[in-house]
Amino acid sequence: MKNLLCLIMLLSASAVSATEKPNILFIFTDDQSRRSASCYPESHPWVKTPNIDALAKSGVRFTHCYTGAWCQPSRLSVLTGLLQHRHRSFKVVRYPMAKYDAKQLPFWPAYFRKEGYFTACIGKWHLGEDVGHGRDWDYSVIWDRGGPKKNSYAYYHNQLVRYNGGKRQLLKGYSTDNYTRLALEFVKSKQRKNQPWFLWLCYGGVHGPYTPADRHSKIYPSVKVKIPDDIYGPRPRMPAFMKNYGVWKNKDGVPVKGKTTLRAAVTKYNRAVKSIDEGVGQWIAALRETGQLKNTIVIFTSDQGFAWGQHGFARKWAPYDANLAAPLIISQPGKIPVGKVCTEAVNGVDIAAAIHGFAGIKPRWKMHGRDFSRLVFNPDGAPLEQPMILMNSIQQYGERFTATLKEKKFKQLHKAGLAAWIMMRDGKYKYVRYVGGTYREELYDLQRDPNELHNLSVSKQHHQRLAVLRAKLLDELKKQDADFLDVLPDVKIEAID
């Protein structure tokens, strides 16, 4: 009888513990710049995202989120809490497909399952045929981009998806709406009611070709798109490969790329965001209707931003805010302050650490991310002690990245004319060191120069600050288990004023 009573008490305590753990809805869009969300001051004045705005009003909006440099490493960083140099065994085998050894590179949702969470993943995957079902996910509907070549870039229509790790099946219709529908079915499922859940909802929008839903194909007619100041070169203060970089041509004062104008491209892109915004609204309504809103932390972000004309770009990849900065909004009514703004710069590995903080789960390995969860509950609190670090190692990961540097195979650390880099945000300053060869560094005061038009590294008066930040970056990388510091290429120190 005594043993039975102890068992009942133990089971009761476990049930209470489980119900106290919050559900976590992690909405992860694709290539979505903060300029596409009207709650951000950087957004175009004609952009309207009422549901994303409402989410921001109900929680905390971060001003600077650098989730990652591009789609693949962003997802790896979120699932591991590690930067690229520690993504052991991961290899791109036939882009966009890849492979990895789950024993060498485990993903933390597997351990959330052991802590009592029901885990799910819906949407875009960029990590190869091993989608982790049964190991990382209890439930999954994943577009792994494998199979026929046409499936690799079927971002918006008629995708071949894998239900619970099975064979690919055709999912007809518009992908953003499909993912929203599948996610709503998940949250309304009765079996989730007695168990905390984590859902990673990965939209394929708003990635190219930026196809809007039919119902949004004519919104934003005749809008004006401001031409960025440095859409055309030269940019004498930037590294050599950036001096005349650009994909836009000036045709009678109109920026043109191929057959499209800047205005047409930006308009189409923001039309595709509207279905995502609608999904956010449907999600919040479903959580409220099922009585789960107060016990669900909603995290809304993107894998990175996207530049439209800034510094000559029509892509992500580069270390500039225009290319990288994504929205980040976190909400939980009754727990998280409402309508607050946090100015701490965070990234994808930080988000992984913060999710552990929200769930009250200790990471199973040393993560590079900084747990910023305390700032979500107190946005005006003291800033994080460590600076934020982000990498773009192109398509070189883990031990391959280090080997590439040792062997000085710098061509493998370039893509589309751009070199691999490491970026650090320290207070108001952004410092960039290139690792794809010997190049000029970049230094920006983001308070005075938010558009990053004036590289301070070539001003002699800033060389002392540059040296301090250079040393600080190396010191922080040591703390993050970097094994490549002795083989980094030198920097080119120059002064033009």
Stockholm file with secondary structure:
# STOCKHOLM 1.0

chainA/1-497         MKNLLCLIMLLSASAVSATEKPNILFIFTDDQSRRSASCYPESHPWVKTPNIDALAKSGVRFTHCYTGAWCQPSRLSVLTGLLQHRHRSFKVVRYPMAKYDAKQLPFWPAYFRKEGYFTACIGKWHLGEDVGHGRDWDYSVIWDRGGPKKNSYAYYHNQLVRYNGGKRQLLKGYSTDNYTRLALEFVKSKQRKNQPWFLWLCYGGVHGPYTPADRHSKIYPSVKVKIPDDIYGPRPRMPAFMKNYGVWKNKDGVPVKGKTTLRAAVTKYNRAVKSIDEGVGQWIAALRETGQLKNTIVIFTSDQGFAWGQHGFARKWAPYDANLAAPLIISQPGKIPVGKVCTEAVNGVDIAAAIHGFAGIKPRWKMHGRDFSRLVFNPDGAPLEQPMILMNSIQQYGERFTATLKEKKFKQLHKAGLAAWIMMRDGKYKYVRYVGGTYREELYDLQRDPNELHNLSVSKQHHQRLAVLRAKLLDELKKQDADFLDVLPDVKIEAID
#=GR chainA/1-497 SS CHHHHHHHHHHHHHHHHHHHSCEEEEEEESSCCGGGSTTSTTSCTTCCCHHHHHHHHTSEEEEEEECCSSHHHHHHHHHHSCCGGGCTTCEEEETTEEECCTTTSCCTHHHHHHTTCEEEEEEECCSCSCCCBTTTBSEEEEECCCSSHHHHTCCSEEEEEEETTCCEEEEEEEHHHHHHHHHHHHHHCGGGTTSCEEEEEECCTTSTTCCCCGGGTTCSTTCCCCCCTTSSSCCTTSCGGGSSCCSCEEETTEEEETTEEHHHHHHHHHHHHHHHHHHHHHHHHHHHHTTCGGGEEEEEEESCCCCSSGGGCSSSCSSSHHHHCEEEEEECTTTSCSSEEECCCEEHHHHHHHHHHHHTCCCSSCCSSCCCHHHHHCTTSCCCSSCEEEEECTTCCHHHHHHHHHTTCGGGGEETTEECEEEEEETTEEEEEECSSSCBCEEEETTTCTTCCCCGGGSGGGHHHHHHHHHHHHHHHHHTTCSCGGGCCCCBCCCCC
#=GC SS_cons         CHHHHHHHHHHHHHHHHHHHSCEEEEEEESSCCGGGSTTSTTSCTTCCCHHHHHHHHTSEEEEEEECCSSHHHHHHHHHHSCCGGGCTTCEEEETTEEECCTTTSCCTHHHHHHTTCEEEEEEECCSCSCCCBTTTBSEEEEECCCSSHHHHTCCSEEEEEEETTCCEEEEEEEHHHHHHHHHHHHHHCGGGTTSCEEEEEECCTTSTTCCCCGGGTTCSTTCCCCCCTTSSSCCTTSCGGGSSCCSCEEETTEEEETTEEHHHHHHHHHHHHHHHHHHHHHHHHHHHHTTCGGGEEEEEEESCCCCSSGGGCSSSCSSSHHHHCEEEEEECTTTSCSSEEECCCEEHHHHHHHHHHHHTCCCSSCCSSCCCHHHHHCTTSCCCSSCEEEEECTTCCHHHHHHHHHTTCGGGGEETTEECEEEEEETTEEEEEECSSSCBCEEEETTTCTTCCCCGGGSGGGHHHHHHHHHHHHHHHHHTTCSCGGGCCCCBCCCCC
//
